[in-house]
Amino acid sequence: MPHGRFDVVGVGYTALDCLGVIPHFPVENKKLEMLRFTVQGGGPAATATVAAGRLGLSTAYHGKIGDDDFGRRMLGELEREGVDVSSVIVEEGGCSQFAFIMVDERTAARTILWTRGENSPFTPGEVDLDLIRSARGLLIDSLEPAAALAAARCAHENGIPVLIDAGTLRDGIKELLPLCDHIIASETFAGQISGGGVGEALERIHSFGPKTAVVTLGERGCAAISGAGVVEVAGFPVKAVDTTGAGDVFHGAFMYAVLRGWDLYRMCVFANAVAAMKCTKPGGRAGIPDIEGVTAFLERERPDLDFR
């Protein structure tokens, strides 16, 4: 089907996050009353796409859900964010993905219990290649590797920058990496792929050929490498209430920075700022700032850098 041109297309996993704030993590065979409860959309590719949209980019999401209540709510939340969902595959009789997240009120640490649901796999033949070709940038995760590979190959062949969320070293991800221009890895992935420290991990990831490789380090910020060398970028001190989705939001913000054509250091500072601001509200999406909010934050925190 024909599509308009989008700044960012996200391909991969979406979910519904049921998030409970608790006084402490529970012990076995005991009851614990939640302090607060919220339900928000989640998932790596979907939340990264929402973040890009909050920052002012035109966005579309492509994935597979079931035709159940959870699936309908996920679509509704994406639509309210202005994300185009016309290419989402809704499987008749399917059971959609969801997660239950426990957040420790004292530390903002979280534990996530999640499921892929009971839908059939998102296959390469189901990928809307016209949608991919309509994008200025492609965001992918590794939870549907066959579909992600088809999307990344199409983008790569058409000169569209590809950014991957490398959260865990799953089957199929090493085949994806050479097609990616920007590989953003968690500390978990970094340790799995190199067996060494962050520096060794960056060198190993960069050997797959991306323009940039980044390892996110939570509140400590991130480290990154490009052809110009390695940069280490400190995080921003904020009063964090929940870290859920911080990495996903970092990815969407980094893609915004890529499309602005900034240098690697500014890309990392910007993405760190957006991810930090997200952590000031519970859930993966409630705290994502708009571009005016993050610009004001950076003018205060990093007046030495130009983000115009």
Summary of the structure (lengths in Angstrom):
residues: 308
radius of gyration: 18.3
end to end distance: 35.6
largest distance: 55.1
contacts: 1147
relative contact order: 0.15
helix: 36%
strand: 24%
